[in-house]
Amino acid sequence: MSADQQSSTPQSGDPARRAATGDEPHSTAVLPTQPVRRRDARDAAKRIFREVNTPYGVHPALIPGIGVDDTGRKFSTNWWVFVITAAFTVGFITWGLLDTEGMGRFATSALGAVSTNFGWLFSLLTLVVFVFMLVVSLSARGRIPLGADGEKPEFSGISWITMLFAAGMGIGLLFYGPYEPLVYFLDPPTGFHIDAGTREAMLSAMAQTMFHWGPFAWSYYALVGGAIAYVAYRRARSPLISSIFDPIFSERTKGPIGAVIDMLAIIVTLFGTAVSLGIGALQIARGIEIVGGIGPVGNGVIVGIIAVLTCGFIISAVSGVKRGIRILSNINMLMVTVLAVFVFVVGPALFLLNFIPTAGVAFLSDLGTMLQRSSAEGADTAEFMKTWTTYYWAWWVSWTPFVGMFIAKISRGRTIRQFTLVVMIVPSLVCLIWFGVFGGTAMRMQESGQNVAGAGDAQDILFNVLGQLPFSTVTAVVAMIAVVIFFVTSADSASIVMGQMSQRGNPTPARWVTITWGIALAAIATTLLLAGGKDALTALQSLVTVSALPFAIIVIGIMFAWWKELSTDPLILRARFAKVAIAQGVRRGIEEHGDDFVFESSPTAPDEGAGAWLDSTARELTEWYEEAKTGAIDVILQQVDDAAAAEGTAAAALAEAAADDAAAVEAEGARRSDDDPRHPQHPDA
């Protein structure tokens, strides 16, 4: 072979080996690195995308919207969020187990400090959120869809409302259903100038209960759920609390600022859900005492109940039988519905038929009294606010990430107006009926001398009411089973939501992440119950109020960020274009043609047309859409890189195998030459 031929032959073999032996060619092509190549490909894709959309590029008023699942986005674990939040949780649990009494004292003092100094904040925030959602839904922004233009809802109207009904039910309604109205009936809240135990006290008790569980509570969920649905299904961002803040912090939401927001969301979800699980454990333990006819059970039994139910949740999470869990949830909803119908039918049915509608009117008539109540009215009012109203507002704040992400997922394709009004009204009506049946029955029994209040704890009231009705043992068992299922499904759902927040909005988080948060939920519920001692419910209430305070600031930020982004929505931009164009067209038509003219579009001088008020070339108006539509290029390039790497690995394996075969043949030839004297290479040849 000639020298020229040798120099033109491609080099083969390992590059490192060629470099070490001096065989590396002097002239080599420098290939771009993967990040550079991806950036170039993405920029090229954006340029082509802008050129092929309209003669003027992507116009912000013509963007149809796009969902995050249409972008090909890949989700990964946010290790900063997961590790820091998990470390905080472990530290809290360790503190509670090593110094139970100290944690109990801290919870009590912290609750007093937060209620005294920030109770006004929770009350004001609740009113502001309620008014904000009414303004958003009833204004032009209410026509904006939670999805792309023309996108149809995933679920039918009946199925959607049924799932909202399911979201409105849970351990809390079983626990507080007969208990809370009965407390107000026997001791009317301040501001109601009525005597305890009267019919007027019944109506004021229901009004106060609905104040805590009605539209004001659900306006929190409408705010967070609507904002998450909007950014995920219309703006193509990850379904995270931090994603809502993109209009304020821009790309910084993908850095430390966003991580802090998501960490706070996980922590507040942990404590808020742990309260429900702790209440459920107390309710189940009391049911075991009543049904089993045994004496009071201790903390060991309660901890055992939580442990067993946690194992049930872990099994469901590991098995991945989500369809079975959904079926179980539907069965549970049927059970509690049958239980409510049973109490209504065999209880004071005629009284309830008159009482429930009147209670709804009483809520509206007493609304002013309840809204103006504050700690400034005296020590009794301050204590009531700390124990009830402030606690409830904090509880709802802590549940907003969990419930908000759930109702966002099932509400895609609805308009903001439809979403907000239904979310705020339908579950509130469910609560009115539920509290009317159970609370009304409890108050009617107490009025008639049956003394269902007794001298027991809060978890006794439900079983005391059922004990006054036929088939009390059966209904008590049904109630216990319902609480057990609510416990398991709530832990499962909350853990999935926290897993999503740990993995950048992944709709199907890894099982190990889900299990981790499920165990953390159970551990925190156990820690709070142990810290509370005999007054376990107070410990549960204390920590949820304290943990919700930082997230209340996040809720305020959500309103600012969402309003700002809704103001630049393509539908709002088109509406303003139409308003300006019509105003200009009518004036010009009358001036030029009198009464006889029609509209048509025609070009105008710059800054004189319908869009003179808008800088349509502003990158912040269209860049998010270009990113969403071309973001899949990263996924494609990653797949190409993975395939090339796999192909290179396979080629290297084949080359290594060929080298081994060649070595084996050479060794066999050498052996034969040594053994065969006739072989040309034999020493004796």
C-alpha positions as CSV (number, residue, x, y, z in Angstrom):
1,M,0.0,0.0,0.0
2,S,1.4,3.4,-0.9
3,A,2.0,6.3,1.5
4,D,-0.8,8.2,-0.2
5,Q,-3.2,5.4,0.3
6,Q,-2.2,5.0,3.9
7,S,-2.7,8.7,4.6
8,S,-6.2,8.7,3.1
9,T,-7.3,5.6,5.0
10,P,-9.6,6.4,8.0
11,Q,-8.0,5.8,11.4
12,S,-9.6,3.1,13.4
13,G,-9.3,1.9,16.9
14,D,-9.6,3.6,20.3
15,P,-8.9,7.4,20.1
16,A,-7.1,7.4,23.4
17,R,-4.8,4.6,22.2
18,R,-4.1,6.5,18.9
19,A,-3.2,9.6,20.9
20,A,-0.9,7.6,23.2
21,T,0.9,6.0,20.3
22,G,1.2,9.2,18.2
23,D,-1.2,7.9,15.5
24,E,-3.8,10.7,16.1
25,P,-4.2,12.7,12.8
26,H,-2.9,16.3,12.9
27,S,-6.1,17.8,11.6
28,T,-9.3,16.8,13.5
29,A,-12.8,18.2,13.4
30,V,-14.0,19.9,16.6
31,L,-17.6,18.7,17.2
32,P,-19.9,20.9,19.2
33,T,-20.7,19.8,22.7
34,Q,-24.2,18.5,23.5
35,P,-25.5,21.8,25.2
36,V,-24.2,23.9,22.3
37,R,-25.8,21.5,19.8
38,R,-29.1,21.5,21.6
39,R,-29.1,25.3,21.9
40,D,-28.4,25.7,18.2
41,A,-31.1,23.2,17.3
42,R,-33.7,24.8,19.6
43,D,-32.9,28.3,18.2
44,A,-33.3,27.0,14.7
45,A,-36.6,25.4,15.6
46,K,-37.9,28.6,17.1
47,R,-36.8,30.6,14.1
48,I,-38.6,28.2,11.7
49,F,-41.6,28.2,14.0
50,R,-41.9,32.0,14.0
51,E,-41.5,32.1,10.2
52,V,-44.2,29.6,9.3
53,N,-46.9,30.8,11.7
54,T,-47.8,34.2,10.3
55,P,-46.2,36.8,8.1
56,Y,-45.3,38.7,11.3
57,G,-44.2,35.7,13.4
58,V,-46.1,34.5,16.4
59,H,-48.7,37.1,17.4
60,P,-49.5,37.1,21.1
61,A,-53.2,37.6,20.5
62,L,-53.4,34.5,18.2
63,I,-51.7,32.0,20.5
64,P,-54.2,29.2,21.1
65,G,-52.7,27.9,24.4
66,I,-51.0,24.6,25.0
67,G,-50.9,22.0,27.7
68,V,-47.7,20.8,29.5
69,D,-48.4,17.2,28.4
70,D,-48.3,18.4,24.7
71,T,-44.7,19.6,25.0
72,G,-42.9,16.3,25.4
73,R,-41.4,17.5,28.6
74,K,-39.4,15.1,30.8
75,F,-39.6,15.3,34.6
76,S,-36.7,14.7,37.0
77,T,-36.4,14.7,40.8
78,N,-35.6,18.1,42.2
79,W,-33.1,16.9,44.7
80,W,-32.8,20.2,46.5
81,V,-36.5,20.3,47.2
82,F,-36.7,16.6,48.2
83,V,-33.6,16.4,50.4
84,I,-34.1,19.7,52.3
85,T,-37.8,19.0,52.9
86,A,-37.1,15.4,53.9
87,A,-34.4,16.5,56.3
88,F,-36.7,19.0,57.9
89,T,-39.4,16.3,58.3
90,V,-36.9,13.9,59.9
91,G,-35.7,16.6,62.2
92,F,-39.2,17.5,63.3
93,I,-40.2,13.9,63.9
94,T,-36.9,13.3,65.9
95,W,-37.6,16.3,68.0
96,G,-41.2,15.1,68.7
97,L,-40.1,11.6,69.7
98,L,-37.1,12.8,71.9
99,D,-38.9,15.7,73.6
100,T,-42.6,15.1,73.3
101,E,-43.6,17.5,76.2
102,G,-41.3,20.2,74.8
103,M,-43.0,20.0,71.4
104,G,-46.4,20.1,73.1
105,R,-45.4,23.3,74.9
106,F,-44.0,24.8,71.8
107,A,-47.1,24.0,69.8
108,T,-49.3,25.7,72.4
109,S,-47.2,28.8,72.7
110,A,-46.7,29.1,68.9
111,L,-50.4,28.8,68.3
112,G,-51.1,31.6,70.8
113,A,-48.4,33.8,69.2
114,V,-49.7,33.3,65.6
115,S,-53.3,33.7,66.6
116,T,-52.6,36.9,68.5
117,N,-50.3,38.5,66.1
118,F,-51.5,37.2,62.7
119,G,-55.1,36.1,63.2
120,W,-56.1,39.3,61.4
121,L,-54.0,38.2,58.4
122,F,-55.9,34.9,58.0
123,S,-59.3,36.7,58.4
124,L,-58.4,39.4,55.9
125,L,-56.8,37.0,53.5
126,T,-59.9,34.8,53.5
127,L,-62.2,37.7,52.6
128,V,-59.7,39.0,49.9
129,V,-59.4,35.6,48.3
130,F,-63.2,35.3,48.2
131,V,-63.7,38.7,46.6
132,F,-60.8,38.1,44.2
133,M,-62.2,34.9,42.8
134,L,-65.6,36.6,42.3
135,V,-64.0,39.4,40.4
136,V,-61.9,37.1,38.3
137,S,-64.8,34.8,37.4
138,L,-67.4,37.5,36.7
139,S,-65.0,39.8,34.7
140,A,-63.9,39.3,31.2
141,R,-61.1,37.0,32.5
142,G,-63.8,34.5,33.5
143,R,-64.2,33.5,29.8
144,I,-60.6,32.3,29.6
145,P,-60.4,28.5,29.2
146,L,-58.3,26.4,31.5
147,G,-56.8,24.8,28.3
148,A,-56.2,25.5,24.7
149,D,-58.8,27.4,22.7
150,G,-61.6,25.1,21.7
151,E,-60.4,22.3,24.0
152,K,-63.2,20.1,25.3
153,P,-63.4,19.1,29.0
154,E,-62.0,15.7,29.8
155,F,-65.0,14.8,32.0
156,S,-68.7,15.3,31.5
157,G,-70.5,17.8,33.7
158,I,-72.1,15.1,35.9
159,S,-68.8,13.2,36.4
160,W,-66.9,16.5,37.1
161,I,-69.4,17.6,39.8
162,T,-69.4,14.1,41.3
163,M,-65.6,14.3,41.7
164,L,-65.9,17.8,43.2
165,F,-68.5,16.3,45.6
166,A,-65.9,13.6,46.5
167,A,-63.3,16.3,47.1
168,G,-65.7,18.0,49.5
169,M,-66.1,14.9,51.7
170,G,-63.5,13.4,54.0
171,I,-62.5,12.6,57.5
172,G,-63.1,16.2,58.6
173,L,-66.8,16.0,57.7
174,L,-67.3,12.7,59.5
175,F,-65.5,14.1,62.6
176,Y,-67.0,17.6,62.7
177,G,-70.4,16.9,61.1
178,P,-72.4,16.5,64.4
179,Y,-69.7,17.9,66.7
180,E,-69.2,21.5,65.5
181,P,-72.8,22.6,65.3
182,L,-73.5,21.0,68.6
183,V,-70.7,23.0,70.3
184,Y,-72.1,26.3,68.9
185,F,-75.6,25.2,69.9
186,L,-74.6,24.7,73.6
187,D,-72.3,27.8,73.6
188,P,-73.2,30.4,71.0
189,P,-70.2,32.3,69.5
190,T,-69.7,35.9,70.5
191,G,-71.7,38.3,68.5
192,F,-74.8,36.2,68.5
193,H,-77.0,37.7,71.2
194,I,-79.1,34.5,71.8
195,D,-79.6,32.0,74.5
196,A,-77.9,28.6,74.3
197,G,-80.0,25.6,73.5
198,T,-82.8,27.5,71.7
199,R,-84.0,27.2,68.1
200,E,-82.3,30.5,67.3
201,A,-79.0,28.9,68.6
202,M,-79.5,26.1,66.2
203,L,-79.7,28.5,63.2
204,S,-76.7,30.5,64.4
205,A,-74.7,27.3,64.9
206,M,-75.3,26.2,61.3
207,A,-74.5,29.7,60.1
208,Q,-71.2,29.7,61.9
209,T,-70.4,26.2,60.7
210,M,-71.1,27.1,57.1
211,F,-69.0,30.2,57.5
212,H,-66.0,27.9,58.2
213,W,-66.9,25.1,55.6
214,G,-68.7,27.0,52.9
215,P,-67.8,29.3,50.0
216,F,-65.0,31.1,51.9
217,A,-63.1,27.9,52.4
218,W,-63.6,26.7,48.8
219,S,-62.5,30.1,47.4
220,Y,-59.0,29.1,48.5
221,Y,-59.1,25.9,46.5
222,A,-60.6,27.7,43.5
223,L,-57.7,30.2,43.6
224,V,-54.9,27.7,43.8
225,G,-56.6,25.0,41.6
226,G,-57.5,27.6,38.9
227,A,-54.0,29.1,38.9
228,I,-52.4,25.6,38.6
229,A,-54.8,24.5,35.9
230,Y,-54.1,27.7,33.9
231,V,-50.3,27.6,34.0
232,A,-50.3,23.8,33.3
233,Y,-52.9,23.5,30.6
234,R,-52.8,26.9,28.9
235,R,-49.3,28.1,29.4
236,A,-47.6,24.7,29.2
237,R,-45.6,25.1,32.5
238,S,-45.2,22.4,35.1
239,P,-48.2,21.9,37.5
240,L,-46.3,23.4,40.5
241,I,-47.0,26.2,42.9
242,S,-43.7,27.8,41.9
243,S,-44.8,27.8,38.2
244,I,-47.6,30.3,39.1
245,F,-45.0,32.9,40.0
246,D,-43.3,33.0,36.5
247,P,-44.9,36.4,35.7
248,I,-43.1,37.8,38.7
249,F,-39.8,36.0,38.9
250,S,-39.5,34.7,35.4
251,E,-36.7,32.1,35.0
252,R,-35.8,32.5,38.6
253,T,-38.8,30.2,39.5
254,K,-36.6,27.4,38.2
255,G,-33.9,28.3,40.7
256,P,-33.7,28.8,44.5
257,I,-36.9,31.0,44.6
258,G,-39.0,28.3,43.0
259,A,-37.4,25.6,45.2
260,V,-38.3,27.5,48.4
261,I,-41.9,28.0,47.2
262,D,-42.3,24.2,46.4
263,M,-40.6,23.3,49.7
264,L,-43.1,25.4,51.6
265,A,-46.0,23.8,49.7
266,I,-44.8,20.3,50.6
267,I,-44.3,21.2,54.3
268,V,-47.7,22.8,54.6
269,T,-49.3,19.8,52.8
270,L,-47.6,17.5,55.3
271,F,-49.0,19.2,58.3
272,G,-52.4,19.9,56.9
273,T,-53.0,16.3,55.8
274,A,-51.4,15.0,59.0
275,V,-54.1,16.8,61.0
276,S,-56.8,14.9,59.0
277,L,-55.0,11.6,59.5
278,G,-54.6,12.3,63.2
279,I,-58.3,13.1,63.6
280,G,-59.1,9.9,61.7
281,A,-57.0,7.8,64.0
282,L,-58.8,9.3,67.1
283,Q,-62.1,8.6,65.5
284,I,-61.2,5.0,64.6
285,A,-59.9,4.4,68.1
286,R,-63.1,5.6,69.7
287,G,-65.1,3.4,67.3
288,I,-63.1,0.4,68.4
289,E,-63.9,1.2,72.1
290,I,-67.6,1.5,71.4
291,V,-68.1,-1.4,69.0
292,G,-65.7,-3.7,70.9
293,G,-67.2,-2.7,74.3
294,I,-63.7,-2.2,75.7
295,G,-62.3,0.5,77.9
296,P,-60.3,3.5,76.8
297,V,-57.4,2.7,74.5
298,G,-54.1,4.3,75.0
299,N,-51.6,5.9,72.7
300,G,-50.1,2.5,71.8
301,V,-53.4,1.5,70.1
302,I,-53.6,4.8,68.2
303,V,-50.1,4.4,67.0
304,G,-50.8,0.9,66.0
305,I,-53.9,2.0,64.0
306,I,-51.8,4.6,62.1
307,A,-49.1,1.9,61.5
308,V,-51.5,-0.6,60.1
309,L,-53.3,1.9,57.9
310,T,-49.9,3.2,56.7
311,C,-49.0,-0.4,55.7
312,G,-52.2,-0.5,53.7
313,F,-51.4,2.7,51.9
314,I,-47.9,1.5,51.1
315,I,-49.2,-1.7,49.7
316,S,-51.6,0.2,47.5
317,A,-48.8,2.5,46.4
318,V,-46.3,-0.3,45.6
319,S,-48.9,-2.4,43.8
320,G,-49.9,0.5,41.6
321,V,-53.5,-0.6,41.6
322,K,-54.8,3.0,41.2
323,R,-58.0,1.8,39.6
324,G,-58.7,-0.3,42.7
325,I,-58.2,2.7,44.9
326,R,-60.5,4.8,42.7
327,I,-63.2,2.1,43.0
328,L,-62.7,2.0,46.7
329,S,-63.1,5.7,46.9
330,N,-66.4,5.5,44.9
331,I,-67.6,2.8,47.2
332,N,-66.7,4.9,50.2
333,M,-68.6,7.9,48.8
334,L,-71.6,5.6,48.4
335,M,-71.2,4.4,52.0
336,V,-71.2,7.9,53.5
337,T,-74.1,8.9,51.3
338,V,-76.1,5.9,52.5
339,L,-75.2,6.8,56.0
340,A,-76.4,10.3,55.6
341,V,-79.6,9.2,54.0
342,F,-80.1,6.7,56.9
343,V,-79.7,9.3,59.5
344,F,-82.0,11.6,57.7
345,V,-84.8,9.0,57.2
346,V,-84.7,7.4,60.7
347,G,-83.9,10.7,62.4
348,P,-86.0,13.9,62.6
349,A,-86.7,14.0,58.9
350,L,-89.5,16.5,59.0
351,F,-87.5,18.8,61.2
352,L,-84.5,18.5,58.9
353,L,-86.6,19.3,55.8
354,N,-87.5,22.7,57.4
355,F,-84.2,23.3,59.1
356,I,-81.7,22.8,56.3
357,P,-83.1,25.5,53.9
358,T,-83.6,27.9,56.8
359,A,-80.0,27.3,57.9
360,G,-78.8,28.4,54.4
361,V,-80.7,31.7,54.7
362,A,-79.4,32.1,58.3
363,F,-75.8,31.9,56.9
364,L,-76.5,34.8,54.5
365,S,-78.3,36.9,57.1
366,D,-75.6,36.4,59.8
367,L,-72.6,36.9,57.4
368,G,-72.0,40.4,58.5
369,T,-71.8,39.5,62.2
370,M,-69.3,36.7,61.5
371,L,-67.1,38.8,59.2
372,Q,-66.7,41.6,61.6
373,R,-65.8,39.4,64.5
374,S,-62.2,39.9,65.6
375,S,-59.9,39.4,68.6
376,A,-60.2,43.0,69.5
377,E,-63.6,42.4,70.9
378,G,-62.3,40.8,74.1
379,A,-60.7,37.7,75.6
380,D,-63.7,35.4,74.9
381,T,-63.8,36.4,71.2
382,A,-60.0,36.0,70.9
383,E,-60.2,32.5,72.4
384,F,-63.0,31.6,70.0
385,M,-61.1,32.9,67.0
386,K,-57.9,31.0,68.0
387,T,-59.8,27.7,68.6
388,W,-62.1,27.9,65.6
389,T,-62.0,30.5,62.9
390,T,-58.3,31.2,62.6
391,Y,-57.6,27.5,62.8
392,Y,-60.0,26.8,60.0
393,W,-58.6,29.5,57.7
394,A,-55.1,28.1,58.4
395,W,-56.2,24.6,57.7
396,W,-57.7,25.5,54.4
397,V,-54.5,27.4,53.4
398,S,-52.5,24.2,54.3
399,W,-54.8,22.1,52.1
400,T,-54.6,24.4,49.0
401,P,-51.7,22.6,47.3
402,F,-53.3,19.2,47.8
403,V,-56.9,19.9,46.9
404,G,-55.9,22.6,44.3
405,M,-53.8,20.2,42.3
406,F,-56.6,17.6,42.4
407,I,-59.3,19.9,41.1
408,A,-57.0,21.4,38.6
409,K,-56.3,18.0,37.1
410,I,-60.0,17.2,36.7
411,S,-61.1,20.7,35.4
412,R,-59.1,21.0,32.2
413,G,-61.1,22.5,29.4
414,R,-63.5,24.5,31.7
415,T,-63.6,28.2,31.6
416,I,-62.4,30.1,34.7
417,R,-66.0,31.3,35.3
418,Q,-67.5,27.9,35.2
419,F,-64.7,26.4,37.3
420,T,-64.8,29.1,40.0
421,L,-68.5,29.2,40.5
422,V,-69.0,25.5,40.5
423,V,-66.0,24.8,42.8
424,M,-67.3,27.5,45.3
425,I,-71.0,26.5,45.2
426,V,-71.3,22.8,44.7
427,P,-69.1,21.6,47.6
428,S,-70.7,24.3,49.8
429,L,-74.1,22.9,49.1
430,V,-72.8,19.4,50.0
431,C,-71.5,20.8,53.3
432,L,-74.8,22.5,54.0
433,I,-76.7,19.2,53.5
434,W,-74.2,17.1,55.4
435,F,-73.9,19.4,58.5
436,G,-77.7,20.0,58.3
437,V,-78.4,16.3,58.6
438,F,-75.7,15.3,61.2
439,G,-75.5,18.6,63.1
440,G,-79.3,19.2,62.9
441,T,-79.9,15.7,64.2
442,A,-77.4,16.1,67.0
443,M,-78.9,19.4,68.1
444,R,-82.5,18.1,67.9
445,M,-81.5,15.1,70.1
446,Q,-79.8,17.3,72.6
447,E,-82.8,19.6,72.7
448,S,-85.1,16.6,73.4
449,G,-83.0,15.5,76.4
450,Q,-81.0,12.7,74.9
451,N,-77.7,14.3,75.9
452,V,-75.5,13.2,73.0
453,A,-73.0,15.8,74.1
454,G,-72.3,13.9,77.3
455,A,-69.0,14.4,79.0
456,G,-66.8,12.7,76.3
457,D,-64.4,14.0,73.8
458,A,-65.0,15.4,70.3
459,Q,-64.6,12.0,68.7
460,D,-67.4,10.6,70.8
461,I,-70.2,12.8,69.3
462,L,-70.6,10.9,66.0
463,F,-71.0,7.6,67.8
464,N,-73.3,9.1,70.4
465,V,-75.6,10.3,67.7
466,L,-75.6,6.9,65.9
467,G,-76.1,5.2,69.2
468,Q,-79.5,6.9,69.5
469,L,-80.7,5.5,66.2
470,P,-81.6,1.9,65.1
471,F,-78.9,-0.5,64.0
472,S,-76.3,1.6,66.0
473,T,-73.6,-1.1,65.9
474,V,-73.9,-1.5,62.1
475,T,-73.8,2.2,61.5
476,A,-70.8,2.6,63.8
477,V,-69.0,0.0,61.9
478,V,-69.9,1.7,58.6
479,A,-68.6,5.0,59.9
480,M,-65.3,3.4,61.0
481,I,-64.8,1.7,57.7
482,A,-65.5,5.0,55.9
483,V,-62.9,6.8,58.1
484,V,-60.4,4.0,57.4
485,I,-60.8,4.3,53.6
486,F,-60.6,8.1,53.8
487,F,-57.4,7.7,55.7
488,V,-55.8,5.4,53.1
489,T,-57.0,7.3,50.1
490,S,-56.1,10.7,51.6
491,A,-52.6,9.6,52.4
492,D,-52.2,8.0,48.9
493,S,-53.4,11.2,47.1
494,A,-51.5,13.6,49.3
495,S,-48.3,11.6,48.9
496,I,-48.7,11.6,45.1
497,V,-49.2,15.4,45.2
498,M,-46.0,15.9,47.3
499,G,-44.2,13.5,45.0
500,Q,-45.2,15.6,42.0
501,M,-43.9,18.7,43.7
502,S,-40.6,16.8,44.5
503,Q,-40.2,15.8,40.9
504,R,-40.9,19.1,39.1
505,G,-44.6,18.4,38.5
506,N,-44.3,14.8,37.3
507,P,-47.9,13.6,37.0
508,T,-46.8,10.0,37.8
509,P,-44.0,10.4,40.5
510,A,-41.7,7.5,41.3
511,R,-43.1,5.0,43.8
512,W,-40.2,5.4,46.2
513,V,-40.9,9.2,46.4
514,T,-44.6,8.6,47.0
515,I,-43.9,6.0,49.7
516,T,-41.4,8.3,51.4
517,W,-44.0,11.1,51.8
518,G,-46.7,8.6,52.9
519,I,-44.5,7.4,55.7
520,A,-43.6,11.0,56.6
521,L,-47.3,11.8,56.8
522,A,-48.0,8.9,59.2
523,A,-44.9,9.8,61.3
524,I,-45.9,13.4,61.7
525,A,-49.5,12.5,62.6
526,T,-48.2,10.1,65.2
527,T,-45.7,12.7,66.6
528,L,-48.5,15.3,66.9
529,L,-50.8,12.9,68.7
530,L,-48.1,12.0,71.2
531,A,-47.1,15.6,71.7
532,G,-50.7,16.5,72.5
533,G,-51.2,13.9,75.2
534,K,-54.7,13.9,76.5
535,D,-55.5,17.0,74.4
536,A,-54.3,15.5,71.1
537,L,-56.7,17.5,69.0
538,T,-55.2,20.8,70.3
539,A,-51.7,19.7,69.2
540,L,-53.0,18.9,65.7
541,Q,-54.7,22.3,65.4
542,S,-51.7,24.1,66.8
543,L,-49.1,23.0,64.3
544,V,-51.3,23.4,61.2
545,T,-52.0,27.0,62.2
546,V,-48.3,27.7,62.6
547,S,-47.2,25.9,59.5
548,A,-49.8,27.7,57.4
549,L,-48.5,31.2,58.2
550,P,-45.6,31.2,55.6
551,F,-47.8,29.8,52.9
552,A,-50.4,32.5,53.5
553,I,-47.8,34.9,52.0
554,I,-47.5,32.5,49.0
555,V,-51.3,32.7,48.6
556,I,-51.1,36.5,48.4
557,G,-48.4,36.2,45.8
558,I,-50.5,33.8,43.8
559,M,-53.2,36.4,43.4
560,F,-50.8,39.1,42.1
561,A,-49.0,36.6,39.7
562,W,-52.2,35.1,38.3
563,W,-53.9,38.4,37.7
564,K,-50.8,39.7,35.9
565,E,-50.7,36.7,33.6
566,L,-54.4,36.7,32.9
567,S,-54.1,40.3,31.8
568,T,-51.8,39.2,28.9
569,D,-53.9,36.1,27.9
570,P,-54.5,35.9,24.2
571,L,-58.3,36.0,24.7
572,I,-58.0,39.2,26.7
573,L,-55.7,40.7,24.1
574,R,-58.1,39.8,21.3
575,A,-61.0,41.3,23.3
576,R,-59.1,44.6,23.6
577,F,-58.2,44.5,19.9
578,A,-61.9,44.1,19.2
579,K,-62.9,47.0,21.5
580,V,-60.4,49.4,20.0
581,A,-61.1,48.3,16.4
582,I,-64.8,48.7,16.8
583,A,-64.5,52.1,18.3
584,Q,-62.2,53.3,15.5
585,G,-64.2,51.6,12.8
586,V,-67.5,53.1,13.9
587,R,-66.1,56.6,14.1
588,R,-64.4,56.3,10.7
589,G,-67.5,54.7,9.2
590,I,-69.8,57.5,10.3
591,E,-67.3,60.2,9.2
592,E,-66.8,58.7,5.8
593,H,-70.1,57.0,4.9
594,G,-72.7,58.3,7.3
595,D,-75.3,55.7,8.2
596,D,-74.5,53.2,5.4
597,F,-71.2,51.2,6.1
598,V,-69.9,47.8,7.2
599,F,-66.7,46.7,8.7
600,E,-63.7,45.3,7.0
601,S,-60.0,45.2,8.1
602,S,-57.5,47.3,6.3
603,P,-53.9,48.3,7.1
604,T,-53.2,51.6,8.9
605,A,-50.2,53.7,9.6
606,P,-48.0,52.4,12.4
607,D,-49.3,53.2,15.9
608,E,-52.7,54.2,14.6
609,G,-54.5,50.8,14.3
610,A,-56.3,48.7,16.8
611,G,-53.1,47.3,18.2
612,A,-51.3,50.6,18.8
613,W,-51.5,50.0,22.6
614,L,-49.6,46.7,22.4
615,D,-46.0,45.8,21.6
616,S,-46.7,42.5,20.0
617,T,-43.0,41.9,19.5
618,A,-42.3,41.8,23.2
619,R,-40.5,38.5,23.9
620,E,-42.3,37.9,27.2
621,L,-45.6,37.6,25.3
622,T,-44.6,34.9,22.9
623,E,-41.4,33.3,24.2
624,W,-43.3,30.9,26.5
625,Y,-45.3,29.5,23.6
626,E,-42.2,29.1,21.4
627,E,-40.5,27.3,24.2
628,A,-43.5,25.0,24.7
629,K,-43.8,24.2,21.0
630,T,-40.1,23.6,20.4
631,G,-39.2,22.2,23.8
632,A,-39.6,18.7,22.4
633,I,-36.4,19.2,20.5
634,D,-34.4,18.6,23.7
635,V,-36.3,15.3,24.2
636,I,-35.6,14.2,20.6
637,L,-31.9,15.1,20.8
638,Q,-31.6,13.3,24.1
639,Q,-33.2,10.2,22.5
640,V,-30.7,10.5,19.6
641,D,-27.8,10.8,22.1
642,D,-29.0,7.8,24.0
643,A,-29.4,5.8,20.8
644,A,-25.9,6.8,19.6
645,A,-24.5,5.9,23.0
646,A,-26.2,2.6,22.9
647,E,-25.0,2.0,19.3
648,G,-21.5,3.0,20.3
649,T,-21.6,0.6,23.3
650,A,-22.8,-2.2,21.1
651,A,-20.1,-1.5,18.5
652,A,-17.4,-1.5,21.1
653,A,-18.7,-4.8,22.5
654,L,-18.6,-6.3,19.0
655,A,-15.1,-5.0,18.4
656,E,-13.9,-6.3,21.7
657,A,-15.5,-9.7,20.9
658,A,-13.8,-9.7,17.5
659,A,-10.5,-8.9,19.1
660,D,-10.9,-11.7,21.6
661,D,-11.7,-14.1,18.8
662,A,-8.6,-12.9,16.8
663,A,-6.5,-13.4,19.9
664,A,-7.9,-16.8,20.5
665,V,-7.2,-17.8,16.9
666,E,-3.6,-16.5,17.1
667,A,-3.1,-18.3,20.4
668,E,-4.4,-21.5,18.8
669,G,-2.1,-21.1,15.8
670,A,0.9,-20.5,18.1
671,R,0.0,-23.7,20.1
672,R,-0.2,-25.7,16.9
673,S,3.1,-24.4,15.6
674,D,4.7,-25.5,18.8
675,D,3.2,-28.9,18.6
676,D,3.6,-29.6,14.9
677,P,7.3,-30.0,13.6
678,R,6.0,-29.6,10.0
679,H,4.6,-26.2,10.8
680,P,6.7,-23.4,9.1
681,Q,7.1,-21.6,12.4
682,H,8.1,-24.7,14.4
683,P,11.7,-24.3,15.8
684,D,12.7,-27.6,14.2
685,A,11.3,-26.7,10.7
